Amino acid sequence: MKQVFENRIALVTGAARGIGRATALTLRARGALVVATDISETVHELSSHGIVTLTGDIALEETARRSVALALEQFSGLDILVNNAGRTMNRPLIDMAVEDWDSLMSVNARGTFLHAREAVRAMIARNGGVIVNVASIVAQVAMKDTAAYAASKGAIAQLTKVIAVEYGDRGVRANAVAPGVIETDILEDIVPDSRATLASYGPAHPLGRVGQPQDIAEVIAFLASPASAFMTGSLVTVDGGFTAL
């Protein structure tokens, strides 16, 4: 019962595919009024599910302001922010250009900061709200060729804690989820078949498989719901036991 979001207003970034899409659809199916954003025009496919959509680059201040403004305009408030949008990069440290570092940090870290800032402002006006940021297990453990990605996700994890400490007395909770290997299209610019490549890591997990977007969407829904009312500043690992090995 506590995972019913009737008339709760949610903003989900990076909602065109993968974890973001699964999250937007899950929240909507459970009663939330949802604004979904992405840099890809395919995000507008979600409108057939009664979701309000918007395209924009998460790294831009204007996009964060437009996204929150759209929630206020359409639904008169904002109760939930899911900061999911992000990108990855697999490259050894010594082969990484400054431009590589800056582009990844601008999307993952700055984009999360901008949307959190605008959301907190709107949430304070409603005496509270919930932020769920999508980090990664590389915010906790090291993997080769992930210097910029790991740094950006580490920044998200720590930003989450700061938001929790700064605005807990204003009714705002902030938690982060740290997915492990999830079968999505996130590697499509790196390998020919992103999903098959990621799925191949299944045997390395105690559960014998990699995660699916819905696995993460369910945890995000829990963190966004009253069922997690005494949780804030937490980083919740969802990785099929991968980091337990």
DRENPA-3360 file (N, C-alpha, C; in nm, 2 decimals, always signed):
BEGIN
1 = MKQVFENR = +0.08/-0.12/+0.00/+0.00/+0.00/+0.00/+0.09/+0.13/+0.00 ~ +0.20/+0.12/+0.06/+0.29/+0.23/+0.07/+0.36/+0.26/-0.06 ~ +0.35/+0.18/-0.16/+0.41/+0.20/-0.29/+0.30/+0.25/-0.39 ~ +0.19/+0.30/-0.34/+0.10/+0.37/-0.43/+0.13/+0.52/-0.43 ~ +0.14/+0.57/-0.55/+0.18/+0.71/-0.56/+0.07/+0.80/-0.61 ~ -0.05/+0.77/-0.57/-0.17/+0.85/-0.62/-0.15/+1.00/-0.60 ~ -0.15/+1.07/-0.71/-0.14/+1.21/-0.72/-0.01/+1.27/-0.67 ~ +0.09/+1.19/-0.66/+0.23/+1.23/-0.63/+0.29/+1.27/-0.76;
9 = IALVTGAA = +0.37/+1.38/-0.76/+0.42/+1.44/-0.89/+0.57/+1.40/-0.90 ~ +0.61/+1.34/-1.00/+0.74/+1.29/-1.02/+0.81/+1.34/-1.15 ~ +0.94/+1.36/-1.14/+1.02/+1.40/-1.25/+1.13/+1.29/-1.27 ~ +1.14/+1.23/-1.39/+1.24/+1.13/-1.41/+1.32/+1.17/-1.53 ~ +1.45/+1.18/-1.51/+1.54/+1.22/-1.62/+1.60/+1.09/-1.68 ~ +1.64/+1.11/-1.81/+1.70/+1.00/-1.88/+1.59/+0.89/-1.90 ~ +1.47/+0.93/-1.93/+1.36/+0.83/-1.93/+1.33/+0.77/-2.07 ~ +1.41/+0.79/-2.17/+1.37/+0.74/-2.30/+1.39/+0.59/-2.31;
17 = RGIGRATA = +1.48/+0.53/-2.22/+1.51/+0.39/-2.23/+1.56/+0.34/-2.10 ~ +1.59/+0.21/-2.09/+1.65/+0.15/-1.98/+1.59/+0.18/-1.84 ~ +1.67/+0.20/-1.74/+1.62/+0.22/-1.61/+1.53/+0.34/-1.60 ~ +1.55/+0.45/-1.67/+1.47/+0.57/-1.66/+1.33/+0.54/-1.72 ~ +1.32/+0.47/-1.83/+1.19/+0.43/-1.89/+1.11/+0.34/-1.79 ~ +1.18/+0.24/-1.74/+1.12/+0.15/-1.65/+1.06/+0.22/-1.53 ~ +1.14/+0.31/-1.48/+1.10/+0.39/-1.36/+0.98/+0.48/-1.38 ~ +0.99/+0.55/-1.50/+0.87/+0.64/-1.53/+0.74/+0.56/-1.54;
25 = LTLRARGA = +0.75/+0.45/-1.61/+0.63/+0.36/-1.63/+0.58/+0.30/-1.50 ~ +0.68/+0.26/-1.41/+0.64/+0.20/-1.29/+0.57/+0.31/-1.20 ~ +0.62/+0.43/-1.19/+0.56/+0.53/-1.11/+0.43/+0.57/-1.16 ~ +0.42/+0.58/-1.29/+0.29/+0.61/-1.36/+0.18/+0.50/-1.33 ~ +0.22/+0.38/-1.34/+0.13/+0.27/-1.32/+0.08/+0.26/-1.18 ~ +0.16/+0.32/-1.09/+0.12/+0.32/-0.95/+0.06/+0.45/-0.90 ~ +0.02/+0.53/-1.00/-0.06/+0.65/-0.97/+0.00/+0.78/-0.97 ~ +0.13/+0.78/-1.00/+0.20/+0.91/-1.00/+0.17/+0.99/-1.13;
33 = LVVATDIS = +0.18/+1.12/-1.11/+0.18/+1.21/-1.23/+0.32/+1.24/-1.27 ~ +0.36/+1.20/-1.39/+0.50/+1.19/-1.42/+0.54/+1.29/-1.54 ~ +0.65/+1.36/-1.51/+0.72/+1.43/-1.62/+0.85/+1.35/-1.65 ~ +0.87/+1.32/-1.78/+0.98/+1.24/-1.82/+1.06/+1.32/-1.92 ~ +1.20/+1.33/-1.89/+1.28/+1.40/-1.98/+1.40/+1.32/-2.04 ~ +1.45/+1.36/-2.15/+1.56/+1.29/-2.21/+1.62/+1.37/-2.32 ~ +1.74/+1.35/-2.36/+1.80/+1.42/-2.47/+1.75/+1.36/-2.60 ~ +1.70/+1.24/-2.60/+1.64/+1.17/-2.72/+1.50/+1.20/-2.74;
41 = ETVHELSS = +1.46/+1.22/-2.86/+1.32/+1.25/-2.90/+1.23/+1.13/-2.87 ~ +1.29/+1.01/-2.85/+1.21/+0.89/-2.83/+1.14/+0.89/-2.69 ~ +1.18/+0.99/-2.61/+1.11/+1.00/-2.48/+0.96/+1.03/-2.50 ~ +0.93/+1.09/-2.61/+0.79/+1.13/-2.64/+0.70/+1.01/-2.66 ~ +0.76/+0.89/-2.68/+0.68/+0.77/-2.69/+0.60/+0.74/-2.56 ~ +0.66/+0.80/-2.45/+0.59/+0.78/-2.32/+0.46/+0.85/-2.30 ~ +0.44/+0.95/-2.39/+0.31/+1.03/-2.38/+0.19/+0.94/-2.40 ~ +0.20/+0.83/-2.47/+0.09/+0.74/-2.48/+0.05/+0.67/-2.35;
49 = HGIVTLTG = +0.14/+0.68/-2.25/+0.11/+0.62/-2.12/+0.06/+0.73/-2.02 ~ +0.03/+0.85/-2.08/-0.02/+0.96/-1.99/+0.09/+1.03/-1.92 ~ +0.21/+1.02/-1.97/+0.33/+1.09/-1.91/+0.36/+1.21/-1.99 ~ +0.39/+1.32/-1.92/+0.43/+1.45/-1.99/+0.58/+1.44/-2.02 ~ +0.61/+1.47/-2.14/+0.75/+1.46/-2.18/+0.82/+1.59/-2.23 ~ +0.95/+1.59/-2.22/+1.03/+1.70/-2.26/+1.17/+1.66/-2.30 ~ +1.22/+1.72/-2.40/+1.36/+1.69/-2.45/+1.45/+1.80/-2.41 ~ +1.58/+1.76/-2.37/+1.68/+1.86/-2.33/+1.80/+1.79/-2.29;
57 = DIALEETA = +1.91/+1.87/-2.29/+2.04/+1.82/-2.24/+2.05/+1.84/-2.09 ~ +2.06/+1.73/-2.01/+2.06/+1.74/-1.87/+2.18/+1.83/-1.81 ~ +2.28/+1.84/-1.89/+2.40/+1.92/-1.84/+2.37/+2.07/-1.84 ~ +2.26/+2.11/-1.91/+2.23/+2.25/-1.92/+2.14/+2.30/-1.81 ~ +2.17/+2.42/-1.75/+2.09/+2.47/-1.64/+1.95/+2.50/-1.69 ~ +1.94/+2.54/-1.82/+1.81/+2.57/-1.87/+1.72/+2.44/-1.87 ~ +1.77/+2.33/-1.90/+1.70/+2.20/-1.90/+1.64/+2.17/-1.76 ~ +1.72/+2.19/-1.66/+1.68/+2.16/-1.52/+1.56/+2.25/-1.49;
65 = RRSVALAL = +1.58/+2.38/-1.52/+1.47/+2.48/-1.49/+1.35/+2.45/-1.57 ~ +1.36/+2.42/-1.70/+1.24/+2.38/-1.78/+1.17/+2.26/-1.73 ~ +1.25/+2.16/-1.69/+1.19/+2.04/-1.64/+1.10/+2.06/-1.51 ~ +1.16/+2.12/-1.42/+1.09/+2.15/-1.29/+0.97/+2.24/-1.32 ~ +0.99/+2.34/-1.40/+0.88/+2.44/-1.44/+0.77/+2.36/-1.50 ~ +0.80/+2.26/-1.58/+0.69/+2.19/-1.65/+0.61/+2.11/-1.55 ~ +0.67/+2.05/-1.45/+0.60/+1.98/-1.34/+0.51/+2.08/-1.27 ~ +0.56/+2.20/-1.24/+0.48/+2.30/-1.17/+0.36/+2.35/-1.26;
73 = EQFSGLDI = +0.39/+2.36/-1.38/+0.29/+2.41/-1.48/+0.18/+2.31/-1.50 ~ +0.22/+2.18/-1.52/+0.12/+2.08/-1.55/+0.05/+2.03/-1.42 ~ +0.12/+2.02/-1.31/+0.07/+1.95/-1.19/+0.07/+2.03/-1.07 ~ +0.12/+2.15/-1.07/+0.13/+2.25/-0.96/+0.22/+2.20/-0.85 ~ +0.32/+2.13/-0.88/+0.42/+2.09/-0.77/+0.52/+1.99/-0.82 ~ +0.60/+1.95/-0.72/+0.70/+1.84/-0.75/+0.72/+1.77/-0.62 ~ +0.70/+1.64/-0.61/+0.72/+1.56/-0.49/+0.84/+1.46/-0.50 ~ +0.87/+1.42/-0.62/+0.97/+1.31/-0.64/+1.06/+1.35/-0.76;
81 = LVNNAGRT = +1.19/+1.35/-0.74/+1.29/+1.36/-0.85/+1.37/+1.23/-0.86 ~ +1.37/+1.17/-0.98/+1.46/+1.06/-1.00/+1.57/+1.11/-1.10 ~ +1.69/+1.13/-1.05/+1.80/+1.17/-1.13/+1.87/+1.05/-1.19 ~ +1.82/+1.01/-1.31/+1.87/+0.89/-1.37/+1.96/+0.91/-1.49 ~ +1.94/+1.02/-1.56/+2.02/+1.05/-1.69/+2.17/+1.04/-1.66 ~ +2.24/+0.98/-1.76/+2.38/+0.98/-1.75/+2.44/+0.90/-1.86 ~ +2.57/+0.90/-1.87/+2.64/+0.83/-1.98/+2.77/+0.77/-1.92 ~ +2.82/+0.68/-2.00/+2.94/+0.61/-1.95/+3.06/+0.62/-2.05;
89 = MNRPLIDM = +3.17/+0.58/-2.00/+3.29/+0.59/-2.09/+3.39/+0.48/-2.03 ~ +3.44/+0.40/-2.12/+3.54/+0.30/-2.08/+3.67/+0.34/-2.15 ~ +3.77/+0.39/-2.07/+3.89/+0.44/-2.13/+4.00/+0.44/-2.02 ~ +4.12/+0.39/-2.05/+4.23/+0.40/-1.95/+4.26/+0.55/-1.91 ~ +4.30/+0.57/-1.79/+4.33/+0.71/-1.75/+4.42/+0.78/-1.84 ~ +4.53/+0.71/-1.88/+4.63/+0.78/-1.96/+4.59/+0.81/-2.10 ~ +4.48/+0.75/-2.14/+4.43/+0.77/-2.28/+4.31/+0.87/-2.28 ~ +4.28/+0.92/-2.16/+4.17/+1.01/-2.15/+4.20/+1.16/-2.17;
97 = AVEDWDSL = +4.13/+1.22/-2.26/+4.16/+1.37/-2.28/+4.08/+1.45/-2.18 ~ +4.12/+1.57/-2.16/+4.05/+1.66/-2.07/+3.90/+1.67/-2.12 ~ +3.88/+1.68/-2.25/+3.74/+1.69/-2.30/+3.66/+1.57/-2.26 ~ +3.72/+1.45/-2.26/+3.65/+1.33/-2.22/+3.60/+1.34/-2.08 ~ +3.69/+1.38/-1.99/+3.66/+1.40/-1.85/+3.55/+1.50/-1.83 ~ +3.57/+1.62/-1.89/+3.47/+1.73/-1.87/+3.33/+1.69/-1.93 ~ +3.33/+1.62/-2.04/+3.20/+1.59/-2.10/+3.12/+1.49/-2.01 ~ +3.19/+1.39/-1.95/+3.12/+1.30/-1.87/+3.08/+1.36/-1.74;
105 = MSVNARGT = +3.17/+1.44/-1.68/+3.13/+1.50/-1.55/+3.02/+1.60/-1.57 ~ +3.01/+1.67/-1.68/+2.90/+1.77/-1.70/+2.77/+1.70/-1.71 ~ +2.76/+1.58/-1.77/+2.63/+1.51/-1.78/+2.60/+1.45/-1.64 ~ +2.69/+1.36/-1.59/+2.66/+1.28/-1.47/+2.65/+1.36/-1.35 ~ +2.76/+1.44/-1.32/+2.77/+1.51/-1.19/+2.69/+1.65/-1.20 ~ +2.72/+1.73/-1.30/+2.66/+1.86/-1.31/+2.51/+1.85/-1.33 ~ +2.47/+1.75/-1.42/+2.33/+1.74/-1.45/+2.25/+1.70/-1.33 ~ +2.31/+1.61/-1.25/+2.24/+1.57/-1.12/+2.23/+1.68/-1.03;
113 = FLHAREAV = +2.34/+1.76/-1.01/+2.34/+1.88/-0.92/+2.23/+1.98/-0.97 ~ +2.23/+2.01/-1.10/+2.13/+2.11/-1.14/+1.99/+2.07/-1.12 ~ +1.95/+1.95/-1.15/+1.82/+1.90/-1.13/+1.78/+1.89/-0.98 ~ +1.88/+1.85/-0.90/+1.85/+1.84/-0.76/+1.83/+1.98/-0.70 ~ +1.91/+2.08/-0.74/+1.90/+2.21/-0.69/+1.76/+2.27/-0.72 ~ +1.72/+2.26/-0.85/+1.58/+2.31/-0.89/+1.47/+2.23/-0.82 ~ +1.49/+2.10/-0.80/+1.39/+2.02/-0.74/+1.37/+2.06/-0.59 ~ +1.48/+2.07/-0.52/+1.48/+2.11/-0.38/+1.40/+2.24/-0.36;
121 = RAMIARNG = +1.43/+2.34/-0.44/+1.36/+2.46/-0.43/+1.21/+2.44/-0.44 ~ +1.17/+2.36/-0.54/+1.02/+2.34/-0.55/+0.97/+2.25/-0.44 ~ +1.04/+2.16/-0.39/+1.00/+2.07/-0.28/+0.98/+2.15/-0.15 ~ +1.07/+2.24/-0.12/+1.06/+2.32/+0.00/+0.93/+2.39/+0.01 ~ +0.89/+2.44/-0.11/+0.76/+2.51/-0.12/+0.64/+2.42/-0.08 ~ +0.66/+2.29/-0.09/+0.55/+2.19/-0.06/+0.58/+2.12/+0.07 ~ +0.68/+2.18/+0.15/+0.71/+2.12/+0.28/+0.77/+1.98/+0.27 ~ +0.84/+1.95/+0.16/+0.91/+1.83/+0.15/+0.90/+1.76/+0.02;
129 = GVIVNVAS = +0.98/+1.65/+0.00/+0.98/+1.57/-0.12/+1.09/+1.47/-0.11 ~ +1.11/+1.39/-0.22/+1.21/+1.28/-0.22/+1.29/+1.29/-0.35 ~ +1.42/+1.28/-0.33/+1.51/+1.27/-0.44/+1.58/+1.13/-0.44 ~ +1.58/+1.06/-0.56/+1.65/+0.94/-0.57/+1.75/+0.96/-0.69 ~ +1.88/+0.95/-0.65/+1.98/+0.97/-0.75/+2.04/+0.83/-0.80 ~ +2.06/+0.81/-0.92/+2.12/+0.69/-0.97/+2.27/+0.70/-0.98 ~ +2.34/+0.63/-0.89/+2.48/+0.63/-0.89/+2.53/+0.50/-0.96 ~ +2.62/+0.42/-0.90/+2.67/+0.30/-0.96/+2.76/+0.23/-0.86;
137 = IVAQVAMK = +2.78/+0.10/-0.87/+2.87/+0.03/-0.78/+3.01/+0.08/-0.79 ~ +3.04/+0.15/-0.90/+3.18/+0.21/-0.91/+3.20/+0.33/-0.83 ~ +3.09/+0.37/-0.76/+3.10/+0.48/-0.66/+3.16/+0.42/-0.53 ~ +3.17/+0.28/-0.53/+3.21/+0.21/-0.41/+3.34/+0.13/-0.43 ~ +3.34/+0.07/-0.55/+3.46/-0.02/-0.58/+3.52/+0.02/-0.71 ~ +3.65/-0.01/-0.73/+3.72/+0.03/-0.85/+3.72/-0.07/-0.96 ~ +3.70/-0.02/-1.08/+3.71/-0.11/-1.20/+3.80/-0.04/-1.30 ~ +3.87/-0.12/-1.37/+3.96/-0.06/-1.47/+3.88/+0.02/-1.58;
145 = DTAAYAAS = +3.95/+0.12/-1.63/+3.90/+0.20/-1.75/+3.77/+0.28/-1.71 ~ +3.75/+0.31/-1.59/+3.63/+0.38/-1.55/+3.66/+0.51/-1.47 ~ +3.78/+0.57/-1.49/+3.82/+0.68/-1.41/+3.71/+0.80/-1.40 ~ +3.67/+0.85/-1.52/+3.58/+0.96/-1.52/+3.44/+0.91/-1.48 ~ +3.40/+0.80/-1.52/+3.26/+0.75/-1.49/+3.26/+0.73/-1.33 ~ +3.36/+0.66/-1.28/+3.36/+0.63/-1.13/+3.36/+0.76/-1.05 ~ +3.44/+0.86/-1.10/+3.45/+0.99/-1.03/+3.31/+1.06/-1.03 ~ +3.25/+1.05/-1.15/+3.12/+1.12/-1.16/+3.01/+1.05/-1.07;
153 = KGAIAQLT = +3.01/+0.92/-1.06/+2.92/+0.85/-0.98/+2.95/+0.86/-0.83 ~ +3.08/+0.87/-0.80/+3.12/+0.90/-0.66/+3.07/+1.04/-0.62 ~ +3.07/+1.14/-0.71/+3.02/+1.27/-0.68/+2.87/+1.27/-0.65 ~ +2.80/+1.19/-0.73/+2.66/+1.17/-0.71/+2.63/+1.11/-0.57 ~ +2.70/+1.01/-0.53/+2.68/+0.95/-0.40/+2.70/+1.05/-0.29 ~ +2.81/+1.13/-0.30/+2.84/+1.22/-0.19/+2.74/+1.34/-0.20 ~ +2.70/+1.39/-0.31/+2.60/+1.49/-0.33/+2.47/+1.45/-0.26 ~ +2.43/+1.32/-0.27/+2.31/+1.27/-0.21/+2.32/+1.29/-0.06;
161 = KVIAVEYG = +2.43/+1.26/+0.00/+2.44/+1.27/+0.14/+2.43/+1.41/+0.19 ~ +2.49/+1.50/+0.11/+2.49/+1.64/+0.15/+2.35/+1.70/+0.14 ~ +2.27/+1.66/+0.04/+2.14/+1.71/+0.03/+2.06/+1.66/+0.15 ~ +2.08/+1.53/+0.19/+2.01/+1.47/+0.30/+2.03/+1.55/+0.43 ~ +2.16/+1.59/+0.45/+2.20/+1.66/+0.57/+2.15/+1.80/+0.57 ~ +2.16/+1.87/+0.45/+2.12/+2.01/+0.44/+1.97/+2.03/+0.45 ~ +1.89/+1.94/+0.40/+1.74/+1.97/+0.38/+1.65/+1.87/+0.45 ~ +1.71/+1.78/+0.54/+1.62/+1.69/+0.61/+1.52/+1.76/+0.70;
169 = DRGVRANA = +1.57/+1.87/+0.76/+1.48/+1.95/+0.85/+1.37/+2.03/+0.77 ~ +1.38/+2.02/+0.64/+1.28/+2.09/+0.55/+1.19/+1.99/+0.49 ~ +1.20/+1.86/+0.53/+1.12/+1.76/+0.48/+1.16/+1.69/+0.35 ~ +1.29/+1.72/+0.31/+1.34/+1.66/+0.19/+1.43/+1.54/+0.22 ~ +1.40/+1.42/+0.16/+1.48/+1.31/+0.18/+1.56/+1.29/+0.05 ~ +1.68/+1.23/+0.06/+1.76/+1.21/-0.06/+1.84/+1.08/-0.04 ~ +1.82/+0.98/-0.13/+1.89/+0.86/-0.13/+1.94/+0.83/-0.27 ~ +2.04/+0.74/-0.28/+2.09/+0.70/-0.41/+2.09/+0.55/-0.42;
177 = VAPGVIET = +2.07/+0.50/-0.55/+2.08/+0.36/-0.58/+2.20/+0.34/-0.66 ~ +2.27/+0.23/-0.63/+2.40/+0.19/-0.69/+2.38/+0.06/-0.77 ~ +2.33/+0.07/-0.90/+2.32/-0.05/-0.98/+2.45/-0.11/-1.01 ~ +2.44/-0.24/-1.03/+2.56/-0.31/-1.08/+2.54/-0.32/-1.23 ~ +2.57/-0.44/-1.29/+2.56/-0.46/-1.43/+2.41/-0.48/-1.47 ~ +2.36/-0.39/-1.55/+2.22/-0.39/-1.59/+2.21/-0.40/-1.74 ~ +2.13/-0.49/-1.79/+2.12/-0.51/-1.93/+2.04/-0.40/-2.00 ~ +2.12/-0.30/-2.05/+2.06/-0.18/-2.12/+2.14/-0.15/-2.25;
185 = DILEDIVP = +2.11/-0.04/-2.31/+2.18/+0.00/-2.43/+2.30/+0.10/-2.39 ~ +2.34/+0.11/-2.27/+2.43/+0.21/-2.23/+2.57/+0.20/-2.30 ~ +2.60/+0.09/-2.34/+2.73/+0.07/-2.41/+2.72/+0.07/-2.56 ~ +2.61/+0.12/-2.61/+2.59/+0.11/-2.76/+2.69/+0.19/-2.84 ~ +2.75/+0.29/-2.78/+2.86/+0.36/-2.86/+2.99/+0.30/-2.84 ~ +3.00/+0.19/-2.76/+3.13/+0.14/-2.73/+3.15/+0.00/-2.79 ~ +3.04/-0.08/-2.78/+3.05/-0.22/-2.84/+2.93/-0.24/-2.93 ~ +2.94/-0.34/-3.03/+2.84/-0.36/-3.13/+2.70/-0.40/-3.07;
193 = DSRATLAS = +2.70/-0.48/-2.96/+2.58/-0.53/-2.90/+2.58/-0.51/-2.75 ~ +2.53/-0.39/-2.71/+2.54/-0.36/-2.57/+2.48/-0.46/-2.48 ~ +2.35/-0.50/-2.51/+2.28/-0.59/-2.42/+2.34/-0.72/-2.41 ~ +2.39/-0.78/-2.52/+2.45/-0.91/-2.52/+2.58/-0.91/-2.44 ~ +2.66/-0.80/-2.46/+2.78/-0.78/-2.39/+2.76/-0.78/-2.24 ~ +2.66/-0.70/-2.19/+2.63/-0.69/-2.05/+2.58/-0.82/-2.00 ~ +2.49/-0.88/-2.07/+2.43/-1.01/-2.03/+2.54/-1.12/-2.01 ~ +2.65/-1.11/-2.08/+2.75/-1.21/-2.07/+2.82/-1.21/-1.93;
201 = YGPAHPLG = +2.80/-1.11/-1.85/+2.86/-1.10/-1.72/+2.78/-1.18/-1.62 ~ +2.67/-1.23/-1.66/+2.58/-1.30/-1.57/+2.65/-1.40/-1.47 ~ +2.73/-1.49/-1.53/+2.79/-1.60/-1.45/+2.88/-1.54/-1.34 ~ +2.92/-1.41/-1.35/+3.01/-1.35/-1.25/+2.93/-1.31/-1.12 ~ +2.80/-1.32/-1.13/+2.72/-1.28/-1.02/+2.67/-1.40/-0.94 ~ +2.66/-1.38/-0.80/+2.60/-1.49/-0.72/+2.46/-1.53/-0.76 ~ +2.38/-1.44/-0.82/+2.25/-1.47/-0.86/+2.25/-1.54/-1.00 ~ +2.36/-1.54/-1.07/+2.37/-1.60/-1.20/+2.32/-1.53/-1.31;
209 = RVGQPQDI = +2.29/-1.40/-1.29/+2.24/-1.32/-1.40/+2.28/-1.17/-1.38 ~ +2.27/-1.09/-1.48/+2.28/-0.95/-1.46/+2.14/-0.89/-1.43 ~ +2.14/-0.76/-1.40/+2.01/-0.70/-1.36/+1.93/-0.66/-1.49 ~ +1.80/-0.64/-1.47/+1.71/-0.58/-1.57/+1.67/-0.44/-1.52 ~ +1.63/-0.35/-1.61/+1.59/-0.22/-1.57/+1.48/-0.22/-1.46 ~ +1.39/-0.32/-1.47/+1.28/-0.32/-1.38/+1.33/-0.35/-1.24 ~ +1.44/-0.43/-1.23/+1.50/-0.46/-1.09/+1.54/-0.33/-1.02 ~ +1.59/-0.23/-1.10/+1.63/-0.11/-1.04/+1.51/-0.01/-1.02;
217 = AEVIAFLA = +1.42/-0.02/-1.11/+1.30/+0.06/-1.10/+1.22/+0.03/-0.97 ~ +1.22/-0.10/-0.93/+1.15/-0.13/-0.81/+1.22/-0.08/-0.69 ~ +1.35/-0.07/-0.68/+1.42/-0.02/-0.57/+1.40/+0.13/-0.57 ~ +1.41/+0.20/-0.68/+1.38/+0.34/-0.69/+1.24/+0.37/-0.64 ~ +1.14/+0.30/-0.68/+1.01/+0.32/-0.63/+1.00/+0.31/-0.48 ~ +1.07/+0.21/-0.42/+1.07/+0.19/-0.28/+1.13/+0.32/-0.21 ~ +1.24/+0.36/-0.26/+1.31/+0.48/-0.21/+1.23/+0.61/-0.22 ~ +1.15/+0.61/-0.33/+1.06/+0.73/-0.35/+0.93/+0.73/-0.27;
225 = SPASAFMT = +0.90/+0.61/-0.21/+0.78/+0.59/-0.14/+0.78/+0.61/+0.01 ~ +0.67/+0.63/+0.08/+0.66/+0.64/+0.22/+0.72/+0.51/+0.29 ~ +0.73/+0.40/+0.22/+0.78/+0.28/+0.28/+0.93/+0.30/+0.33 ~ +1.00/+0.40/+0.27/+1.14/+0.42/+0.31/+1.15/+0.55/+0.39 ~ +1.04/+0.59/+0.46/+1.03/+0.72/+0.53/+1.15/+0.75/+0.63 ~ +1.21/+0.65/+0.68/+1.32/+0.67/+0.78/+1.46/+0.66/+0.71 ~ +1.46/+0.66/+0.58/+1.59/+0.65/+0.50/+1.62/+0.78/+0.44 ~ +1.74/+0.83/+0.46/+1.79/+0.94/+0.39/+1.94/+0.94/+0.40;
233 = GSLVTVDG = +2.01/+0.99/+0.29/+2.15/+0.99/+0.29/+2.21/+0.85/+0.26 ~ +2.13/+0.75/+0.22/+2.18/+0.62/+0.20/+2.22/+0.59/+0.05 ~ +2.31/+0.50/+0.03/+2.35/+0.45/-0.10/+2.32/+0.30/-0.10 ~ +2.22/+0.27/-0.18/+2.16/+0.13/-0.18/+2.22/+0.05/-0.30 ~ +2.29/-0.05/-0.27/+2.36/-0.13/-0.37/+2.26/-0.24/-0.43 ~ +2.24/-0.24/-0.56/+2.16/-0.34/-0.62/+2.24/-0.40/-0.74 ~ +2.31/-0.51/-0.70/+2.40/-0.56/-0.80/+2.41/-0.71/-0.81 ~ +2.30/-0.78/-0.76/+2.30/-0.93/-0.77/+2.41/-0.99/-0.70;
241 = GFTAL = +2.47/-0.92/-0.60/+2.58/-0.98/-0.51/+2.72/-0.96/-0.57 ~ +2.73/-0.89/-0.68/+2.86/-0.88/-0.75/+2.97/-0.82/-0.66 ~ +2.94/-0.72/-0.58/+3.04/-0.66/-0.49/+3.06/-0.74/-0.36 ~ +2.98/-0.84/-0.34/+2.99/-0.92/-0.22/+3.10/-1.03/-0.24 ~ +3.14/-1.05/-0.36/+3.24/-1.15/-0.39/+3.38/-1.11/-0.34;
% end
